[in-house]
Amino acid sequence: MIDPPTLVDQYCHGVLRTELGLGTFEAHLGRTTGPPASGTTFFDTQTGFAVRRWCPPLLGLEPHCPPARYLARRRELGVLESGRRLLRATGISTYLVDTGLPGDVTGPGELAAAGDAEAHEIVRLELLAEQVADTSGTVDALLANLAEAVHGAAVSAVAFASVAAVRRGLALAPDPPGPGEVRGAAGRWLAGRRAGDRLTDPVLLRHLLWIAVSSGRPLQLYVGADDPIRLGDFAAATSGLGTDLVLLHGYPHHRQAAHLTSLFPHVYADLGALARTGARATAVLAETLEPAPFGKLLFSSGARGLPELHVVGARVFHEALGRVLTDWVRDGAWSRTDAQRVADMIAAGNARRVYGLA
């Protein structure tokens, strides 16, 4: 057997501070914006079943207890105590927290205190640009303040993240836009923008990414359901510049994301999608380990909103990694020493190296 390694959660969000009813809790188990199919529930997903397997015993209940009973126990303990029990059972020693999630969620400091761990901030580039635009009345001010804000954030943040760039900016062109393009796009955005409008302009998104690249901090790119191979040109353009790229949540294109890490020395892949695959996580992890160098894979829970998702991310990862590596050791393909070493790399060591953590 492989000893469960300590975890560095290299991409997650804070947890909600408020009590949740059944419907609100359930909505956080799905990845869609709409309701579940009529007569069904988001508990009837791989994520929902994993929550019911791993979380009830941490609150003093039997595994797979009914959702209503679990939530009643959660309310009985209260948000703070139930969150503390759940987070401290994950085995996560360090959280890297994307603070761009809207709503009443905990920041890095609160998450660290609840989980008895360390925490560091990941700055969401789009949100940063929107905040700068709110206080910049001219194109010159916007562009100057944008560069200053990114480089200022790089002093304290461990990484930058973009959730829109893959689909909008980098899908069109990988290279930095020219000064004329940037000024034109900035002028159009300021002229038509209302408070709260999201940054979706492809030229400004590319400009923002290249400012982040120049900072030297790792850049996390949310891939989602898009094919990560379309990032190949951007990976080639940024090669040798000293900034690592981390592909977030590549499932169901996890093989392609893993393949991309084998082509470029500065490209890494996140394993946060495992939490969403539940009972199939072992197969998905084994497929990811086929093309990727083992020093290029990083654990994350990808959790947002619910401490239960931090638990599921950690437990599903531990179980899948243990099963895959134990089978390879049993078959004689690997030694136990090598299996433990690789487990520690993926769980924490690679993240500590990429993000410069102690």
N, C-alpha and C positions, 0 to 999 in steps of 0.2 A: 504493500500500500504506500501511496505518496502522502507525506504529511501535508495537511492543509497549510498553504503559505499565508502570511500576512498580506493584505491587499492594499494597493493604492488605487483608489477609484478615480481614474484619469478624466472622467467626464460625467457630471451629474448636475442636478439642480437641488435647490432647497426643498423643504417640505412645508405643507400648508399649516398655518397656525390655528385654524378654526376646526371646530367639530364638524363632522360630515354625516349627512344622512345616507341612506342606502343608495339612492339614485346618484348623488354627487360623487360618492366613493366609487361606485361602479363606473361612472363616466371616465375616471382616471385610469381605468384598466384598459380602455380601448384607445386606439390610435386614430380613430375617425372623429370628425366633428359632429356627426349626426348620432341619433339613437341606435341601439341594437335593433335587429330584426324583430318584428312584432311577435310578442309571446316569448322572447328570449332575453338573455342578460349578458353583459360583458364578463360576468363570472364564468360563462361558458366559452372560455378561450384558454389557450395555453397559459397566459399570464394569470388569469383568474384561478385556474386549478393549482398553479404553483403557489399563489398567495394562500390558498386554503390548505395546502400541504405544509408550508414552512412557517407561517406566521401564528396560527392559533396556539401552538405549544409555548411560544414565547410570551403569551399573555395568559397562560394557565388553562388552556383548552385543549381538546383532543384534535389531532390533524383532521382536516376535511370536514370540520363542523359546518353547519349551515351559515351562510353569510350573515343573516339577521342576528344570529347568536353571537357571531364574532364581533359585529359592530356594536352590539349591546355591551359586550365586555370592554370594547375599546372606549365607549363613552363612560362606562363605570370607572375606568382607570383615569380617564381624562387625556386630552391631547398631549400634554407634556410628558406624563408618565408612560403612556403607551409608546410614544415616539422614542423616549429614552430607552425603554426595554428593547424595542425593535432594532434601533440603530446600534446599540452596544452589542448586539448578537451577530453582527455582520462579519466581524473579523477585519473591518476596514480601519486602517491606521491613519490614512490621509485621504481627504476629499479635495478634488479640484472642481470648483463649483462655477458653472455658467450662471452669472447673475442677470441674464437677460430675460428670464421667464417672468411674464406678468402675473399679477395677483399677490395675495398676502402670503408670501413664502419666506422662509428663513434665509438669512445670508450666511456666508461662510463661517463667521464667528459663532452664530447660534447653532449651526449644524455641527461644528466641531465640539461645542460644549455638550450638546445632547448625545453625540456619539462617542464622547471621550476620545477624541482624535484630533489631528491637525486638519486645517483647511486652508486653501489658497483660492484666489479668484481667477476665473477665466472671463475676459471682457468680450462681450458680444459686439462685433464691429458695427452691425446695422444700427443697434440701439445707440451706440456711441455717436454715430454720424447724425442720427435724428436729434439727439440732445444738443449737439453742436449747431445744427441748423436752427433750432429754436432760439438761439442767442446770436445768430449771425445774419445781419441784414443785407449784406452785399456778397457778391461772388468772391471778391478778394478776401473778405473776412472769413467766409465759409471755408475756402481752400486753405488759408493759413491756419485757422483754428482747428481744422480737421487734422492736419499733419501734427500740430502741437499736441492735440488731445491723444492721438495714437501713441506718439513717442512718450508722452507723459504717463499714459497708462502702462506702458511697458516697464516702467520703473518698479511697479509693485505687483502687477499681474504676472502669472506664470505662463499665460498663453492668450491668444486671441482666437475667437471662433466666429464663423460665418454660417448662417443657415440658408442664405439665399443665393450665394455666389455661384454654386455649382449649376443650378437650374437656369439662372438668368445671366450673370456676368460671364462666367467661364464657358458656358455653352456656346457663346458667340465667338470669342477670341481669347487666347491665353496671354497675350502680351500687354504691357502697360499702354493705356490710351495716350494719345498725344495731348499737349497742353490745350490746343484749340478745342479738341473733343471734350476735355474735362470742363473747360470754362463754359462751353455751350450747354453741356448737361447740367452743370451746377446752376446756371441761370434759369433753365427751364424748370428745374426742381424747385428753386426758391420762388419763382413766379407763380407756380401752380399749387404750391404746397399749403396745406392747412395743418394745424396742430394735430399731432397724432398720426399723420400719414406715414406709412412705412416706406423705407428706401427700397425701391425696386428697379431703379434705372441701371441698366447693364454697364454703362460707361462708368458711372460713379462707383458701382460695386467693384469693378476691376481696379479703378484708381485706389479705392480703399484697401483692397487686398495687397496691392503693391506697396502701399505705405506700410502695412503691417509686415510684409516681407522684409522691408528695409530696417525694421526694428530689431530683427534677429530673434524675436520670440517665436516659439512654435505656433503654427497656424492650423487650427482645427477646421475642417471643411465637412459640413453635414451633407452626406451623400443620400441617405434615405433609400428610396426605391429606385433612384437613378443609377444608371450604369457608371461605375467609377472609372471605367476605361476612357471616358470622355475627358478625364482630367490629365490624360497622358501628356498632352501638349503643354499644359501649365506646369506639370512636374518637370518636363524637360527644360522649360524656360527658367525655372527657379533652381535648377540643379547647380550646385557649387556656390550658392549665394549665402550659405550658412543658416538658412531657416528650414526647420523640419516641417513637413506637412503630415497631418494626422487625419485619416479618413474616418469619419464617424458613421456608425450604423449602416454598414454596407449591405446588410441582408435585404433582399434575397440574392444580391450579387456579391456575396462574401468571397467566392472564389476569385472573381475579377479583382476585388480590392486586395486580396492576398497576393495575387499575381503582380499587381502594380508595385507592391513593396519589394518584390524580387528584382524589379527593373531599375529602381532608383534608390540610391543609398539614403536619401533624405525623406523617403515616404514610409509612413507607418500606418497600420490598420488597427482600428478599435474593435473590441469584442462585445460592445454593449448590447448588440442585438440578441445575444444569447438569452437574455432574460425574457424576451418575447417568444422564444421558441420552446420554452418549458421542457416537456418530456423529450423533445427532439434535439435538445441542445448538444448532446454527446455527438450525434451525427453531424450537426452543423460545425461544431468545433473541429472534429476530425477532418472535415473537408477543408476548413480554413488552414489547418496545419499542413496540408499537402504541398501547396506552392510557396508558402511564405517562409522566409528565414525566421527562426524563432525569436531572434532579437528585434523583430519588427512588429510584434503583436503586443497589444496593451489591454489589460482588463479595464472595463468600466461597467457600472451598473446602468448608466443611461437614465437613472431614476429621476422622476419629476413629480413633485406634489405629495406623494405618499411615501412614508418611511417603509411601508411594506415592499415597495419596489426596490429599495436599497437591499432589503433582506433577500428578495427573490434573485436579484442580480448576483449577489455574492454566493448564495447557496447553489444556484443553478450552475454558476461557473465552477465552483469548487467540485461539485459532483461530476460534471462533464469532464473537467480536466483530470480528475482522479481516475475516472473510468477509462478514458483514452490512454493515459500514460501507463496505468497499471496493466492494461491488456498488452501493451507493447513490451513492457518489462517481462510479463509472464511468457510471452511468445519468444523471448530471447532477442528481440530486435533492439532493445535498449537496455542499458544497465540501470539499476535503481538510482545510482548516484547521478547519472546524466538526466534521468527523468525528474529528479528532485531539483536539479539545477535549472532545468528549463521551466519547470513549474514556478520557481521563484522569480525567474526573469519575467515571465508573462504576467504574473500576478502583481509584481511591484518593481522589480529591478529595472525593466525597460523604461517605465514611467519616470523613475527617479533619475535615470540618465538623460532622458529627452528633456525633462522640465527642470533639470538642475536642482532637484530636491536633495536635502541632506540625507 
